[in-house]
Amino acid sequence: MSDALSPDAVHLGLDLGTQSVRAVAVDGTGTLLAAASRPLTSHRDGVRHEQDPERWWSAAGDACREALSGIDDRRVRDMAVDATSGTVLLADPSGTPLTPALMYDDGRAADHADRVNTVGAAVWEKLGYRTMQPSWALPKLLWLLQHTDVPPGARLLHQADLITWRLTGRQTASDASHALKTGYDLLADRWPAEELAALGIPDGLVPEVVHPGTVIGAVCARAAAVTGIPVGTPVVAGMTDGCAAQIGAGALGPGAWNSVLGTTLVLKGAALRPVHDPAGVVYCHRGPGGSWLPGGASSSGAGVLTRRFPGADLDALTERAAATGSTAVVYPLVGERGERFPFRAPDARPFVLGEPTGAAEEFHACLLGVACVERLCLDHLDHIGAPVDGPLSLTGGGARNRYWSQLRADLLGRSVTLPAQGGSGVGMAVLAATASGVTLEQAAAAMVRTGIELRPDSSRAERLLPGYLGFVDELVHRGWLEPRVAAHAHRKAAR
């Protein structure tokens, strides 16, 4: 096995997010050579959240072509794809979509979740997450089967699977990370065949599954013409976007965490063994090297800013918000209702604590609300015994707002780092580089660049803490948060 990467080699990461597809080209030293993105649009209606899968491919082609336009084909060594967790569709035997994509937070499968959890109870308990949420892929698969005229030979595809199929010209294996929310048994390393059969899922519908980092094919001539990626470039099995961002931040040692603030908030950490959560809101991916990656995805996040302040100059609002000193808190749900992490509450709705006056104070209340959710996520993780004492990095679009990142560090009462060029696309470039014969840790050591450190302001932390505890108590009052988790949060604050 090689213990070094060629500095001239170019590794391509393709990130399929909620709002855009982003392609990044990174060399063996971690230098970001190029990046390009194309927008995506969603259709939201209540609990419904769909996207057109064909748009993923056209956006990916345009983004890859732009990112690689100035790079010598001979330097491009490999690529990997990440996508949103739990996003699925049905396709015909040729890979043509039969359905829209049900996105990661689509909630239409609520009526199927109870059956999934009854039939698969022993498997889900063994895997540590106890129950599947309605937005997970397996309940949504049942919904799709109920509402689709399914032809013989139809296939379930995770979001990344459609892209890797188009890249290679044939159906590829899915990776175990994207397959987790479809019920893949990470301990037994197989699909739970009896349970899937009991749920009425046809034979051959779910894909073959391999470990992240496995080479699953090579770019075909047709895909090369669309994307600009050289023919024969190895395609490496990727991971979900949260895991990809974690790799891009280098948060791979036990107790290390990465907090990704995009449309929603995702926390991903590293542990030596699976983390079991009695509440069923934390689940564990299996890392490429055999480690475990516990974490959870909230329905709160920076998307609340787009929802509440459409078309606003967010930089100007941040400057005005920072001057207010407001301690009001908005519970920052991105949609109309429903929370997934740090607690499960399908009926949760946004609310406001305090009386913000004007747009600047309301904006600040949203920033502080996300920070409160983030702290509660870490308090919940600590409560269930997950290791949380390692370094914490902040990535995602929200981390580019320096004031917001400092506010988060202040409320958390701990130092945070902002990687120089983190993100899910960079994480996939790092994972793709393992095709060169290095371990993921070796690739991360060579390619992940440490950025700045933000230390908490203890005086502001003291001023903000009562608002956080009031937020926690309000969640209990509304019946969404378990009192014992709130009690743990209070004990930690007292220390």
Secondary structure, DSSP 8 states (H G I E B T S, - for coil): ------TT-EEEEEEE-SSEEEEEEEETT--EEEEEEEE---EEETTEEEE-HHHHHHHHHHHHHHHHTTS-GGGEEEEEEEB-TT-EEEE-TTS-BSS-EE-TT--TTHHHHHHHHHHTHHHHHHHT--S--TTSHHHHHHHHHHHS---TT-EEEEHHHHHHHHHHTS---EEHHHHGGGT-BTTTTB--HHHHHHTT--TT-S--EE-TT-EEEE--HHHHHHH---TT-EEE---BHHHHHHHHHT--STT-EEEEESSSEEEEE-BSS----TTS--EEEE-TTS-EEEEEE-SBSTHHHHHHSTT--HHHHHHHHHTT----EE--BSSSS-B-SSS-BTT----EES---HHHHHHHHHHHHHHHHHHHHHHHHHHTT----S-EEEESGGGG-HHHHHHHHHHHTS-EEE-TT-SHHHHHHHHHGGGGT--HHHHHHHH----EEE---HHHHHHHHHHHHHHHHHHHHTT-S-HHHHHHHHHHHH-
